[in-house]
Amino acid sequence: MIMYSTPWCGYCSRLKAQFGREGIAFEEVNIEEHPDAAALVEQVNGGNQTVPTIVFADGTALTNPSLAQVKAKLAAV
């Protein structure tokens, strides 16, 4: 699972902290440092660079999800 984020995003910080408490492993990509990642986020979000965007191993994505949504998706994969 990959979390696309920015350093200044409060929602990203909150979700990262929740993942840490829950022991959920993820890779983080800062879209400000990786233009190709920013383009992927835009593609997933109708042209917007909305973060956090989570992309799962099956290629599906969630935008600004709650911890419960991520856990439900991980349980289904």
Backbone hydrogen bonds, N-H to C=O, Kabsch-Sander energy under -0.5 kcal/mol:
donor,donor_aa,acceptor,acceptor_aa,energy
2,I,55,V,-2.6
3,M,27,E,-3.4
4,Y,2,I,-0.6
4,Y,53,T,-3.2
5,S,3,M,-0.5
5,S,29,V,-2.6
9,C,6,T,-1.1
10,G,8,W,-0.6
13,S,9,C,-2.0
14,R,10,G,-2.4
15,L,11,Y,-2.3
16,K,12,C,-2.7
17,A,13,S,-2.2
18,Q,14,R,-2.2
19,F,15,L,-2.6
20,G,16,K,-2.3
21,R,17,A,-2.3
22,E,18,Q,-2.0
23,G,19,F,-0.9
23,G,20,G,-0.6
24,I,19,F,-2.6
25,A,23,G,-0.6
27,E,1,M,-2.5
29,V,3,M,-2.7
31,I,5,S,-2.6
31,I,29,V,-0.7
33,E,30,N,-1.3
34,H,30,N,-0.9
37,A,34,H,-0.7
38,A,34,H,-2.0
39,A,35,P,-2.2
40,L,36,D,-1.7
41,V,37,A,-2.4
42,E,38,A,-2.3
43,Q,39,A,-2.2
44,V,40,L,-2.3
45,N,41,V,-1.8
46,G,43,Q,-0.8
47,G,42,E,-3.5
48,N,42,E,-0.5
48,N,45,N,-1.4
50,T,48,N,-1.3
53,T,4,Y,-1.8
54,I,62,L,-3.2
55,V,2,I,-2.6
56,F,60,T,-2.9
59,G,56,F,-2.4
62,L,54,I,-2.3
64,N,52,P,-4.0
64,N,62,L,-0.5
70,V,66,S,-2.0
71,K,67,L,-2.7
72,A,68,A,-2.3
73,K,69,Q,-2.2
74,L,70,V,-2.7
75,A,71,K,-2.0
76,A,72,A,-1.3
77,V,73,K,-1.3
